[in-house]
């Protein structure tokens, strides 16, 4: 099973740089809906354990789902 990091790296390097089309559903308990959306163009760098956006470094394990053009390309199994 591929990790969120694997999928993001594939989108950047193997899929013709489709990372800009990605939408990440990032778990955030501080928000009423329980997650926040991070768009691909917001991602500055993909590191080993974290990815970087303007607000800081975020861990991959909080990514719940990744969609590209409306298609789910990663979904974390329920039951974490």
MDTraj code that builds the backbone (N, CA, C; nanometers):
import mdtraj as md
import numpy as np

residues = "UNK UNK UNK UNK UNK UNK UNK UNK UNK UNK UNK UNK UNK UNK UNK UNK UNK UNK UNK UNK UNK UNK UNK UNK UNK UNK UNK UNK UNK UNK UNK UNK UNK UNK UNK UNK UNK UNK UNK UNK UNK UNK UNK UNK UNK UNK UNK UNK UNK UNK UNK UNK UNK UNK UNK UNK UNK UNK UNK UNK UNK UNK UNK UNK UNK UNK UNK UNK UNK UNK UNK UNK UNK UNK UNK UNK UNK UNK UNK UNK".split()
xyz = np.array([
    [0.0843, -0.1189, 0.0000],
    [0.0000, 0.0000, 0.0000],
    [0.0886, 0.1250, 0.0000],
    [0.0564, 0.2183, -0.0849],
    [0.1345, 0.3419, -0.0953],
    [0.0993, 0.4386, 0.0162],
    [0.1995, 0.5118, 0.0603],
    [0.1786, 0.6141, 0.1624],
    [0.1405, 0.7454, 0.0939],
    [0.0949, 0.8410, 0.1740],
    [0.0625, 0.9737, 0.1203],
    [0.1874, 1.0366, 0.0585],
    [0.3017, 1.0172, 0.1229],
    [0.4274, 1.0707, 0.0694],
    [0.4591, 1.0088, -0.0668],
    [0.4419, 0.8768, -0.0795],
    [0.4654, 0.8093, -0.2073],
    [0.3784, 0.8691, -0.3175],
    [0.2504, 0.8888, -0.2871],
    [0.1562, 0.9414, -0.3864],
    [0.1947, 1.0835, -0.4272],
    [0.2288, 1.1679, -0.3305],
    [0.2673, 1.3050, -0.3628],
    [0.3947, 1.3098, -0.4468],
    [0.4910, 1.2259, -0.4141],
    [0.6135, 1.2205, -0.4939],
    [0.5858, 1.1713, -0.6355],
    [0.4997, 1.0723, -0.6499],
    [0.4626, 1.0249, -0.7834],
    [0.3945, 1.1352, -0.8643],
    [0.3062, 1.2101, -0.7981],
    [0.2393, 1.3200, -0.8686],
    [0.3397, 1.4247, -0.9148],
    [0.4385, 1.4514, -0.8338],
    [0.5381, 1.5528, -0.8692],
    [0.6346, 1.5031, -0.9766],
    [0.6852, 1.3809, -0.9624],
    [0.7954, 1.3366, -1.0470],
    [0.7564, 1.2408, -1.1594],
    [0.6506, 1.1616, -1.1421],
    [0.6207, 1.0588, -1.2419],
    [0.4928, 1.0833, -1.3205],
    [0.4135, 1.1741, -1.2778],
    [0.2842, 1.1962, -1.3432],
    [0.2821, 1.3281, -1.4194],
    [0.3950, 1.3704, -1.4693],
    [0.3966, 1.4959, -1.5442],
    [0.3716, 1.6175, -1.4576],
    [0.4187, 1.6135, -1.3351],
    [0.4025, 1.7212, -1.2371],
    [0.2562, 1.7623, -1.2196],
    [0.1751, 1.6647, -1.1806],
    [0.0331, 1.6899, -1.1537],
    [0.0085, 1.7310, -1.0086],
    [0.1152, 1.7537, -0.9334],
    [0.0997, 1.7933, -0.7936],
    [0.0160, 1.9206, -0.7817],
    [0.0278, 2.0101, -0.8780],
    [-0.0492, 2.1338, -0.8755],
    [-0.1993, 2.1135, -0.8859],
    [-0.2412, 1.9963, -0.9337],
    [-0.3841, 1.9648, -0.9463],
    [-0.4396, 1.8946, -0.8224],
    [-0.3521, 1.8577, -0.7289],
    [-0.3932, 1.7793, -0.6122],
    [-0.4631, 1.8645, -0.5069],
    [-0.5542, 1.7996, -0.4352],
    [-0.6206, 1.8591, -0.3189],
    [-0.6036, 1.7598, -0.2051],
    [-0.5444, 1.8052, -0.0944],
    [-0.5220, 1.7203, 0.0218],
    [-0.6255, 1.7526, 0.1287],
    [-0.6814, 1.6498, 0.1879],
    [-0.7699, 1.6641, 0.3023],
    [-0.6842, 1.6317, 0.4241],
    [-0.6502, 1.7348, 0.4993],
    [-0.5537, 1.7250, 0.6079],
    [-0.6274, 1.7316, 0.7419],
    [-0.6118, 1.6291, 0.8248],
    [-0.6823, 1.6212, 0.9534],
    [-0.6433, 1.7381, 1.0431],
    [-0.7449, 1.8104, 1.0919],
    [-0.7235, 1.9270, 1.1778],
    [-0.8409, 1.9369, 1.2744],
    [-0.8221, 1.8895, 1.3956],
    [-0.9314, 1.8872, 1.4940],
    [-0.9758, 2.0262, 1.5373],
    [-0.8941, 2.1277, 1.5114],
    [-0.9300, 2.2633, 1.5512],
    [-1.0391, 2.3220, 1.4623],
    [-1.0617, 2.2621, 1.3473],
    [-1.1646, 2.3110, 1.2551],
    [-1.2944, 2.2344, 1.2764],
    [-1.4083, 2.3014, 1.2618],
    [-1.5367, 2.2356, 1.2856],
    [-1.5597, 2.1137, 1.1948],
    [-1.5116, 2.1189, 1.0723],
    [-1.5316, 2.0066, 0.9800],
    [-1.4310, 1.8935, 1.0029],
    [-1.3303, 1.9167, 1.0873],
    [-1.2336, 1.8141, 1.1220],
    [-1.1145, 1.8018, 1.0283],
    [-1.1122, 1.8812, 0.9238],
    [-0.9992, 1.8789, 0.8305],
    [-0.9875, 2.0144, 0.7617],
    [-0.8754, 2.0341, 0.6973],
    [-0.8597, 2.1527, 0.6139],
    [-0.8116, 2.1075, 0.4770],
    [-0.8378, 2.1877, 0.3787],
    [-0.7952, 2.1567, 0.2423],
    [-0.6626, 2.2263, 0.2138],
    [-0.5715, 2.1511, 0.1557],
    [-0.4442, 2.2068, 0.1113],
    [-0.4341, 2.1771, -0.0376],
    [-0.4198, 2.2793, -0.1157],
    [-0.4095, 2.2631, -0.2612],
    [-0.2632, 2.2395, -0.2999],
    [-0.2438, 2.1611, -0.4044],
    [-0.1101, 2.1259, -0.4503],
    [-0.0150, 2.2435, -0.4665],
    [-0.0599, 2.3552, -0.5283],
    [0.0315, 2.4687, -0.5455],
    [0.0820, 2.5293, -0.4133],
    [0.0147, 2.4996, -0.3017],
    [0.0587, 2.5498, -0.1719],
    [0.1801, 2.4729, -0.1186],
    [0.2047, 2.3541, -0.1727],
    [0.3142, 2.2702, -0.1243],
    [0.4459, 2.3220, -0.1794],
    [0.5360, 2.3544, -0.0887],
    [0.6662, 2.4103, -0.1254],
    [0.7700, 2.2996, -0.1422],
    [0.7687, 2.2042, -0.0498],
    [0.8697, 2.0989, -0.0530],
    [0.8138, 1.9699, 0.0056],
    [0.8586, 1.8579, -0.0480],
    [0.8253, 1.7261, 0.0050],
    [0.9513, 1.6712, 0.0710],
    [0.9454, 1.6588, 0.2028],
    [1.0596, 1.6096, 0.2780],
    [1.0364, 1.4641, 0.3178],
    [1.1251, 1.4103, 0.3972],
    [1.1150, 1.2699, 0.4354],
    [0.9938, 1.2411, 0.5252],
    [0.9752, 1.3187, 0.6304],
    [0.8636, 1.2957, 0.7232],
    [0.7580, 1.4051, 0.7197],
    [0.7905, 1.5146, 0.6567],
    [0.7006, 1.6305, 0.6534],
    [0.6933, 1.6858, 0.5120],
    [0.5869, 1.7634, 0.4885],
    [0.5827, 1.8445, 0.3676],
    [0.5689, 1.9888, 0.4127],
    [0.6183, 2.0796, 0.3317],
    [0.6241, 2.2195, 0.3712],
    [0.5248, 2.3027, 0.2912],
    [0.4504, 2.3865, 0.3623],
    [0.3641, 2.4892, 0.3035],
    [0.4076, 2.6214, 0.3668],
    [0.3510, 2.7314, 0.3221],
    [0.3919, 2.8626, 0.3742],
    [0.3758, 2.8726, 0.5264],
    [0.2756, 2.8043, 0.5816],
    [0.2496, 2.8118, 0.7257],
    [0.3468, 2.7281, 0.8083],
    [0.4215, 2.6372, 0.7445],
    [0.5173, 2.5558, 0.8182],
    [0.5266, 2.4139, 0.7659],
    [0.5880, 2.3279, 0.8463],
    [0.6056, 2.1873, 0.8106],
    [0.4924, 2.1054, 0.8714],
    [0.4340, 2.0181, 0.7901],
    [0.3213, 1.9368, 0.8340],
    [0.3537, 1.7892, 0.8131],
    [0.3141, 1.7020, 0.9077],
    [0.3436, 1.5592, 0.8923],
    [0.2487, 1.4915, 0.7930],
    [0.3031, 1.3970, 0.7188],
    [0.2237, 1.3231, 0.6202],
    [0.1125, 1.2409, 0.6846],
    [0.1348, 1.1916, 0.8076],
    [0.0384, 1.1001, 0.8669],
    [-0.0996, 1.1630, 0.8916],
    [-0.1089, 1.2949, 0.8842],
    [-0.2381, 1.3604, 0.9029],
    [-0.3149, 1.3797, 0.7717],
    [-0.2565, 1.3387, 0.6602],
    [-0.3278, 1.3459, 0.5321],
    [-0.4282, 1.2313, 0.5289],
    [-0.5554, 1.2650, 0.5173],
    [-0.6613, 1.1648, 0.5137],
    [-0.6921, 1.1182, 0.3713],
    [-0.6869, 1.2121, 0.2764],
    [-0.7244, 1.1787, 0.1380],
    [-0.6545, 1.2754, 0.0432],
    [-0.6235, 1.2252, -0.0762],
    [-0.5678, 1.3088, -0.1815],
    [-0.6526, 1.2864, -0.3064],
    [-0.6962, 1.3951, -0.3667],
    [-0.7739, 1.3886, -0.4905],
    [-0.7004, 1.4654, -0.5996],
    [-0.7112, 1.4159, -0.7215],
    [-0.6573, 1.4839, -0.8387],
    [-0.7685, 1.4853, -0.9426],
    [-0.8091, 1.6039, -0.9836],
    [-0.9174, 1.6203, -1.0818],
    [-1.0429, 1.5430, -1.0390],
    [-1.0745, 1.5479, -0.9097],
    [-1.1945, 1.4834, -0.8585],
    [-1.1813, 1.3340, -0.8334],
    [-1.0679, 1.2737, -0.8673],
    [-1.0452, 1.1309, -0.8479],
    [-0.9623, 1.1090, -0.7220],
    [-1.0066, 1.0182, -0.6361],
    [-0.9331, 0.9863, -0.5138],
    [-0.8133, 0.8989, -0.5514],
    [-0.6922, 0.9479, -0.5222],
    [-0.5706, 0.8722, -0.5531],
    [-0.5042, 0.8181, -0.4257],
    [-0.5497, 0.8651, -0.3108],
    [-0.5022, 0.8135, -0.1811],
    [-0.6123, 0.8341, -0.0803],
    [-0.6369, 0.7306, 0.0003],
    [-0.7292, 0.7435, 0.1116],
    [-0.6776, 0.6574, 0.2261],
    [-0.6623, 0.7205, 0.3409],
    [-0.6128, 0.6492, 0.4582],
    [-0.7215, 0.5526, 0.5053],
    [-0.6835, 0.4297, 0.5336],
    [-0.7839, 0.3342, 0.5831],
    [-0.8466, 0.3840, 0.7122],
    [-0.9745, 0.3599, 0.7303],
    [-1.0405, 0.4018, 0.8551],
    [-0.9904, 0.3140, 0.9691],
    [-1.0016, 0.3662, 1.0883],
    [-0.9555, 0.2948, 1.2052],
    [-0.8127, 0.3287, 1.2430],
    [-0.7522, 0.4234, 1.1761],
    [-0.6166, 0.4728, 1.1989],
    [-0.5430, 0.3847, 1.2947],
])
top = md.Topology()
chain = top.add_chain()
for i, resn in enumerate(residues, 1):
    res = top.add_residue(resn, chain, resSeq=i)
    for name in ("N", "CA", "C"):
        top.add_atom(name, md.element.get_by_symbol(name[0]), res)
traj = md.Trajectory(xyz[None], top)
